[in-house]
Structure formats: structure tokens, C-alpha cells
Amino acid sequence: MCAQHFLCCLAGCCEGTVLLSEMAQESADLASDCQSWLQKLSAWEQASSEETQKDTCLHLSGFQEFLRQMYEILKEMDSDAILERFPTIGQLLAKACWNPLILAYDESQKIVIWCLCCLMNKEPRTSAESGLNSWIRVWAVLLELQAEFQGLLSHVLSAFRFDMKEVCLFTKSLGYESIDYYPSLLKNMVLSLVSELRESHLNGLSTQSRMAPERMMSLSEVCVPLVTLPDMEPLVEALLTYHGHEPQEVLAPEFFEAVNEAFLSEKIVLPTSSVVSLWFRHLPSLEKATLHLFEKLFSSKIICLRRMECCIRESFLPQAACQPAIFRIVDEMFRFVLLETDGAPEVLAALQVFTSCLVEALKKENKQLTFALRTYFPYGAPCLAAALSQHPEAIPQGHRLQPLLHISQLLREAVEDCTRGSPRNPFESWFLFVHFGGWVDLAVAELLLREEAEPPAGLLWLLVFYYSPQDGSQQREQSMVELKVLINRLLMLLRSGPLSATDLQEAAESPSGDPRPPVCGQLVRRLLLSLLLWTPEGHAIVWEAVTHGPTFEITGPGCCPRIWRSTRPQHRPRAHLCCTEMAHTDAVIHEIIGFLDQTLYRSQHLCVEASRKLARDLLKELQAQV
């Protein structure tokens, strides 16, 4: 939505007069901001206290954004116009050049150089203009020198522990220039601080040998603008993994926010232990990381489980969620999104992929999943969580029914058992169930691929509950009756001979003739698509529907799929003359795309190679149509 809003705003600014007016207004605002920031820089320059450094760190991101906006204006103007509209810009940039915290923060140094270059006069007419050009060139070169930049950085760190005059006198007495000594000083200082933190952590019970909380707080505040520098990585990691014995957090929240922002924007790389410690100690960072993942997962209208899996793995959240406290927070955020979106398919898919990645991460850590399940899922019965945590893919084909019926029985008892008073909230049991979506695939397969004529009631209940957990017992029973009739008809067709589109249409019609509820419509589509994919006779029917079907039709809200006669020449085979029309709405087409993608991603153990190839071809064809 944000991108669309931006594009709309951009399109609305195409008129020249409107654009000029907005640029003029923006320039006026920046001129006012320039004066405000100049006053800030002057105040920072005149004082070097701890409070001043803290205030500087708090405003670094805002000042960088101001510099970025200023550059977008300056690059469209010549130097004379710049100095006329922003007469104090030179003073502001000069003060920024002397502030080591600004130059060390993120991309501020680079943007300062860009702004300085905009002030250069291409054809200087006076000695003053030539002098300004020379001054800008000198500063641009100095700022680009890595050694000088490290010297400024070490100045920040040395101010934390040493007096700068003493350092300069000491280095000169050794015969070193400051610019030669600073890089080594920086590395040694970082290593010294890391060693001190580790010793303080190991000797945590000794009040004499551990670092004071005030000093920890001050050190973390000083590191806020420096977290993206490679030389600072060991110190950042040491701070994140340091655990004192104080009742309150000893690191500044601004430090956690800066590290989290740098990590999410991929400006730094952290080991898993540091990331877990960051999110464990600072809840706002964990929430922001989860929202950042949600934005990636749900930015596309098309569900692609492999893309989701890549995003989830790269987020480090499954590894961090091995800590039950972190998992509970991430899980609660998934719960909130599910409720807000009324169980949107993409949210369900993301939750199931995330759970799969979590189980894999727990196995890598050699943790007993069944032992810790109650900690991860306290709202569900332990026996139900243990049953669901099994991998359905690992169950041999002849032994799948019994675990499915056991899960169905446990869920039904949790939802409908009134022996202990009123029935429990069905959402809690459903929310636990949907974490492990592979059991639904297995239930569909057992219903369609079994030789028995009578479908087990437990499987019918399981599917109806998955698709419509809010239904009451009576409504659920009615849906089970309709689903049972459909399954019996489909199984009869499979046993009687080759499939045809007309036979499928007759089998899919509602027994009562009335429109089905939406939950039955989804189940019908899923069962028919599964049947068509898993049977060779169904391949031609479904391919004809997707590639040659002119439209998708439904005869009423939530009704069963309808099959239309093709208008193509009558000499073609009957399978190609009929099209299985699933729906005319984009929502249902996306539902079918999601089902095909899920089939390829998660159900390879249920399909032969021909079915997987057909699913890939159908998915490619449908994605090209939307």
C-alpha cells in the first residue's frame, strides 16, 4: 500500500507548476531546518560532556535524513543559488566535518562529501570562490582517507577512557604521528574492552572485578553511532552477550535499537548468539524484526512457499525462537495477524513454514522437542502438541490413518467435550493445529486414495474443523454430511472407469441442491484439484480448464465448481471439450495458485513425478494470467 501511495503521489506531481511549488516549499522548510541544526551543531561543538554525546547520538539518524534531503535539493542548484538560498550551509557542513560522531554514523560521512561537492563553483570568478573550492577539495580528500576516519573514531573511544592530550604526548614521545598510531590504537582499544567485558562476565559474582553498570551504560551509548563499522563488531558482540547480575538492563535502549536497525538493513553481520541476546533483552527490537519479516512475506499477492522459507531463514527468527520466550512473542504476533485477516491463506502458509523452520532449528540444537512443547504451546493439550509435532511425511503410507484419527479425536475432545463444564475456546485448539499444516494434506490424501468406500468420520471432522473452526457442532455435522457424499461420489467415479468433466460436475453438485457454505466451497475445490492432480485421467481435464477455459464461473456464492462446455470444435476429444471452471474471482484463482505451490513445496511424498510436473506447468500458466 505504501508503494502504491507513493506512486500515486508521484504521478500527481507531474505537472510542472505543482512540482515547482512543492520544491519551493521544501526548500523553505530545509532553510529553517538548516538554522536549527546549525544551532545544534554549535552547542555540540562547545561542550564535550557525556550529556552532549548522548544528545548527539539521539539525533544522528535525524541529522542524516536532513543531510539526505538537503543533498536532493542542492544537486539541482548551482553554487550561487545554493549560497543565496542557504547562506549558512557552509558553516553547517564545516561543523559536521569536525564532529566525529556524525562522520562515524552510517552513511553520514558520504552524504557530507556529496553536499560539499555541490558547493563547488565550476567556474570561480573571485579568489574567495577559488579558496572555497580548494577548501572543499581538501576536506573531501581528508574525509575519504580511511586512516583519518579511524583516527576520528579512536578519538571518540579514547575520550571514553583516556585524555586525548595525554595520548598525543605519549605517541609523539614514541616517535609516532597520530595518524599512524590511531588505527592500532583503535584495534587494541576494542580488544581491550572486549577482554574486560569477558572477564567481568566470568567474574560476575565479584563486585570488585566486574564493570560498573554506569560504565556499561556509557560505553553502549558511545557505540551507538559506530555499530556499522567493521572494527567495532567484536565490541558490539561482546556487549550484546554480556549478562550482568543487575536487576535492570545495563545497556542503553538506543544501542539495542541501532544494532537492530543495522542488522535488519544488512549493514552488519552478527552470530546467532548475539542476535538471540539482542531480541531477548530488548522486546521492541524483536517486535520490529517480526514486523520486518511480515512486510517481506506479505508484500506479494502470490503465495510462494519457497520464497517464504528463504525470507524466514534469513531473518534468524526461527533460530532465535528456539528460546521459548522469543517464540511466544513471535507466535502471538502471528495470532494477531491471523485474527485481523480472518485467517488469510498467506498468513496461514507463513505460520506453517515458520513452524517447520523452528522444528528444524530445534533439531540442529539437539533439543528434545517433545519435552519442551508445553513451553512453546501452553494453550494446547500436551498430548495433542506431541502428536502434531511428528513429521507426517515420515509415516509410511499404510500407517497414516491411525495417527490422523488420533489427532482428530484429541482435537474433538478439546473442542466439544462438555464433561468438565462449558466447551473450551475452539480457536486455541485450531491455532495449535494450523501450525502443522502437513496433517491436512495427509488427511486429503487418505480420503481420496483409500480403497474403502466409507470415508472415516474422524478425517471428515478434521478437514471441516480446519477450514471452519468457528462453526458449532450442528453446523459442522452438516458440512461433514455434504463432504461425505462428495467423497463417496468421487471414489465411485475412480472405481467405475475413466474420469470425465461431466461426471465430475454431477458428483460435485450439492445433495440438497442448495448453495454450499463457503467452507464447503473451499473443501470441494481442494478435493477436486487433488483428485485431478493425482489421477492420470484428471490431468487432461484440469489442463484444459486452465489453458483453454475462457472464464471461471460459480453458480452462486460458495457453490460447488461448475463445468462448462467448451465452444471449441466438436471433433476434439471429450476431455478437451469440457473445462473444470473453479471460480470467476481473483481470490479463488489465487487460492488455486496457493494450492499448487503448496503441492510442489510440501506434498511431494503424495504425488508421482507426472503430477508434480503438471502442478508446475499449471502454476506457471496461472501466474502468467494474473
Secondary structure, DSSP 8 states (H G I E B T S, - for coil): -HHHHHHHHHHHT-SHHHHHHHHHHHHHHHHHHHHHHHHHHHHHHH--SHHHHHHHHHHHHHHHHHHHHHHHHHTTS-HHHHHHH-TTHHHHHHHHHT-HHHHHSTTHHHHHHHHHHHT--SS--SHHHHHHHHHHHHHHHHHH-HHHHHHHHHHHHHHHHS-HHHHHHHHHHTT--HHHHHHHHHHHHHHHHHHHHHHHHHTTT-TTTS--HHHHHHHHHHTGGGTTSGGGHHHHHHHHH---S-SS--S-HHHHHHHHHHHHTTSS---HHHHHHHHHH-HHHHHHHHHHHHHHHTSSSS--HHHHHHHHHHT-HHHHTTSHHHHHHHHHHHHHHHHHTTS-HHHHHHHHHHHHHHHHHHHHTT--HHHHHHHH-TTS-HHHHHHHTS-GGGS-GGGSHHHHHHHHHHHHHHHH--TTSS---HHHHHHHHHT-THHHHHHHHHHHH---SS--HHHHHHHHHHH-TT--HHHHHHHHHHHHHHHHHHHHHHHHSS--HHHHHHHHS-TTSS---HHHHHHHHHHHHHHHHHSHHHHHHHHHHHHT-S---BSSTT--BEEEE--S-TTS-HHHHEEEE--SSHHHHHHHHHHHHHHHHH-GGGS-HHHHHHHHHHHHHHHHH-
